[in-house]
Amino acid sequence: MEPVPLASRRGSLPFLCALALALSCREEPLAAPWPRSATPLALTRTRLAEVPAVGGISDLRVVGQELLVAGACGVARLELGTGRVLASAPYPLECPPTLAARFADVDGDGTLEIVRFENGWVPPVAVLELDGRLRWVQNVPAREDDLLDADGDGCLEILVGNANEDTVYLLDCRGNVLWQREWGPSQNGVVDGARELVYADGEALQVCRADGERLRTIAPPRGGYLNSLEKVVGLPGLPEARFVLGAYVKDAGSQLWWALGEELELLGPLERGDDHFAQAYFERVTVDPDRGLSLAFMEEKHQAAVAGFKASWLRVALFDAAGACVFEEPLAPGDGPLASGPGAHVVLERRPLRLLVGYGSTLWEYREPSAAGAASR
């Protein structure tokens, strides 16, 4: 395995983190900006299981009659119907609570692996077997939130690089360096287009080939600091949109958003509420295509007046085909570890809807009443 050279870090991370936490104190869940449906969906929620061994639940997957649960610190197998823990194993790695783990077929051989990484400051990037054994690790943070397939060969890649450093590296599915490039110190995630990689460097969108070489630069519509670039599916009112670009524009005094098409063409500005809801609002997952139901999550970190987390909430929301919210509630994780990678869920049944959601160390089950049961009441 070819190691990634580690560069020195710049700035004082502890001081910056403390300042950011102290300035972002929130005591209550925020008001949701999305429109409400006149015909809400009735769902009941029950606690199915506690899985403290995994650290913080970040992904779920059904395999046969078992539920696989991946977290920041380990993996567990549960009995699907009862939530009974059948087995669990810690990862042979340190356990930062911010590092999410997710299931993916990394090497394209038809079997799942566990990938643990997160866009930001915290290393390492690692691939593990389903029983928790380590396959490979690189002691460097990721520079993106999603696994990539830049060359379209079915094997997934991970973009890595130290925070605030210019150099980025693309790792292949075995952890080897495919290429390194000088992309500049400010990358706000990267998205995988049609055989292209696209990232926001703060000043403009940079479009690169699969080998990391720049193809073209796209200036933001109204200037400002580009701080968000996300893939989207089923954006309300703009189903042809494939990306959403966010920028803080000083002259406007606010965060502004635009929709982009498949070829990164501008489709138009987006009217948005509080920018705290950026990812949740756009990253919707279809749970019932016949009814047009989609699911979104948004995590809120509640801070104390001084540095340190006070609490964390997960907002669970369902939307109808018109984009109106039919169900929404803030879900607190209790006294367990804060969740990493909010949005861990699996759909067990579409109609009536039966949905599992993991947050913190708790596995929750949401159920829609059956038509027969609803008629009898």
Secondary structure, 3 states (H helix, E strand, C coil): CCCCCCCCCCCCHHHHHHHHHHHCCCCCCCCCCCCECCCCCCCEEEEEEECHHHCCEEEEEEECCEEEEEECCEEEEEECCCCCEEEEEECCCCCCCCCCEEEECCCCCCCCEEEECCECCCCCEEEECCCCCEEEEECCCECCCCCECCCCCCCCEEEECCCCCCEEEEECCCCCEEEEEECCCCCCCEEECCCEEEEECCCCEEEEECCCCEEEEECCCCCCEEEEEEECCCCCCCCCCCEEEEEEECCCCEEEEEEECCCCCEEEEECCCCHHHHHHHHCCEEEECCCCEEEEEEEEEEECCCCCEEEEEEEEEEECCCCCEEEEEEECCCCCCCCCCCCEEEEEEECCEEEEEEECCEEEEEECCCHHHHHHC
